[in-house]
């Protein structure tokens, strides 16, 4: 006998835990501006991540490291103004929480107060435990992020799959349990073996969202621009492109340019 899917007028951290308990998968996408966020929210996505991937997608940086707290607040504010249903989670950027729990709390408070977001996301395990605890004690929901953590790219030296060896996999499992015990409402697992991700998801009561972590987790997240095919040079195995907007947009813009030069735009019906 099938159970009817519960309709949520507004997604909260509690909603996500309920969805995991009920076996309902969670959809999560990035957004960085008002227009795109309005479309994503209207399409019924459960969680919008204002990711530090804005550093790559919006600003053209090679890594996520250069984006600042002020810039993250700007993007988050734009997204929050667009949404009616989705839970909005914002990445704490590199350098805003790693070294000092007090600085971490100040950073999280600024995001919540100045953007109106609903939660923050932080990369790392036991090494940032005190920062996570301080933010949670202030009443700010925290989502963890384990596996490939892009803010540590220079430490890893590569974007390859993480936790393939026994020691790193054991540490990841320990960190996931720690994040749950500390009070995080969810965890993102990035680019780890599918079997390990499934094991982690089954070992904790909080939702586990995967990106390149197989389908045994509680939900999936992708970068919106990748999903829509607006980017074309990034081709990891885990990415499914649902559109090819890079080619479609290029063709449309070229046609516009040709029409302008040929005095085909505007035509009689497009003039006052």
Secondary structure, DSSP 8 states (H G I E B T S, - for coil): --------SS--HHHHHHHHHTT--EEEEE--SHHHHHHHHHTT-SEEEE-TTHHHHTT--SSSTT--HHHHHHHHHHHHTT-SSSEEEEE--TTSSSS-HHHHHHHHHHHHHHH--SEEEEE-SGGGHHHHHHHHHTT--EEEEEES-GGGHHHH-S---B--SHHHHHHHHHHHHHHHHHT-SEEEEESB-HHHHHHHHHH-SSEEEEESS-SSSSEEEE-HHHHTT---S---TT---S--HHHHHHHHHHHHHHHHHTT-SS-GGG--
